[in-house]
């Protein structure tokens, strides 16, 4: 059973490095604390997707299988390497036509499509989208304000 104060505690740790943050989450989970990973419904180029909200991700990240299903041409994107909590990941940097979450829509957002399977099953809504909006997390509810 989750400690009800876990979401409030985790929400207050914004300035912490992602690696340290993940270590803390592991420690909290081992002691009976947990927090729901915030997810939101949205659209990539008008097609529905469910994102994991990840303020630690520099860019939006789209698993290769999903990018293919959505018809996103990523093969000719710029080859780039990214440092993640799980290590270095190589992928293609692209610009998406649009991303929309709630009443917030952004055009030409930079995204990353990993070239190898890293176990990511859902797209990450990273800072390339989130940097220009206000994100509010409260009691498991995610709100976006332009």
GIMO-V796118 format. One record per pair of residues at least 12 apart in sequence whose C-alpha atoms are under 10 Angstrom apart, sorted by the first residue. I is the first residue (numbers start at 0). J is the second residue. Records with the same first field share a line. If there is no record, write none. Layout:
BEGIN
I: J, J
END
This chain:
BEGIN
0: 31, 32, 33
1: 28, 30, 31, 32, 33, 34, 35
2: 27, 28, 30, 31, 32, 33, 34
3: 32, 33, 34, 138
4: 32, 33, 34, 138
5: 24, 27, 28, 31, 32, 33, 34, 35, 138
6: 32, 33, 34, 35, 36, 136, 137, 138, 139
7: 34, 136, 137, 138, 139
8: 34
9: 23, 24, 27, 33, 34
10: 34, 135, 136, 137
13: 54, 55
14: 55
15: 55
16: 55, 84
17: 54, 55, 56, 83, 84
18: 55, 83, 84, 85
19: 84
20: 55, 84
21: 84
22: 84
34: 138, 139
35: 138, 139, 140
36: 51, 52, 53, 139
37: 50, 51, 52, 53, 136, 139, 140, 141
38: 50, 51, 52, 53, 121, 122, 123, 124, 139, 140, 141
39: 51, 52, 100, 101, 124, 140, 141, 142, 143
40: 99, 100, 101
41: 98, 99, 100, 101, 102, 103, 104, 124
42: 97, 98, 99, 100, 101, 104
43: 61, 66, 69, 71, 95, 96, 97, 98, 99, 100, 104, 105, 106
44: 69, 70, 71, 95, 96, 97, 98, 99, 106
45: 69, 96, 97, 98, 99
46: 69, 70, 97, 98, 99
47: 69, 98, 99, 100
48: 65, 69, 98, 99, 100, 121, 122
49: 100, 121, 122, 123, 124
50: 100, 121, 122, 123, 124, 125
51: 120, 121, 122, 123, 124, 125
52: 122, 123, 124, 125, 126, 129, 134, 141
53: 122, 123, 124, 125, 126, 129
54: 123, 124, 125, 126, 127, 128, 129, 130, 134
55: 83, 84, 123, 124, 125, 126
56: 81, 82, 83, 84, 123, 124, 125, 126, 127, 129
57: 81, 82, 83, 109, 110, 111, 123, 124, 125, 126, 127, 128, 129, 130
58: 81, 92, 108, 109, 110, 111, 123, 124, 125, 126, 127, 128, 129, 130
59: 92, 93, 94, 95, 98, 108, 109, 110, 111, 112, 122, 123, 124, 125, 126, 127, 128, 129
60: 90, 91, 92, 109, 110, 111, 112, 113, 119, 121, 122, 123, 124, 125, 127
61: 110, 111, 112, 113, 119, 120, 121, 122, 123, 124
62: 90, 111, 112, 113, 114, 115, 116, 117, 118, 119, 120, 121, 122, 123
63: 90, 91, 111, 112, 113, 114, 115, 116, 117, 119, 120, 122
64: 112, 113, 116, 119, 120, 121
65: 112, 120, 121, 122
66: 112, 113, 122
71: 93, 94, 95, 96, 112
72: 93, 94, 95
73: 90, 91, 92, 93, 94, 95, 110, 111, 112, 113, 114
74: 90, 91, 92, 93, 112, 114
75: 91, 92, 93
76: 90, 91, 92, 93, 94, 110, 111, 112
77: 90, 91, 92, 93, 111
78: 90, 91, 92, 93, 111, 112, 113, 114
79: 91, 92, 111, 112, 113, 114
80: 92, 111, 113
81: 111, 113
85: 117
88: 112, 113, 114, 115, 116, 117
89: 111, 112, 113, 114, 115, 117
90: 110, 111, 112, 113, 114, 115
91: 110, 111, 112, 113, 114
92: 109, 110, 111, 112, 113
93: 107, 108, 109, 110, 111, 112
94: 106, 107, 108, 109, 110, 111
95: 107, 108, 109, 110, 111
96: 108, 109
97: 109, 128
98: 124, 128
99: 128
100: 124, 128, 142, 143, 144
101: 142, 143, 144
102: 143, 144, 145
103: 128, 132, 143, 144, 145
104: 128, 145
105: 127, 128, 129, 131, 132, 145
106: 128
107: 127, 128
108: 126, 127, 128
109: 125, 126, 127, 128
110: 122, 123, 124, 125, 126, 127, 128
111: 123, 125
129: 143, 145
131: 144, 145
132: 144, 145
133: 145
END
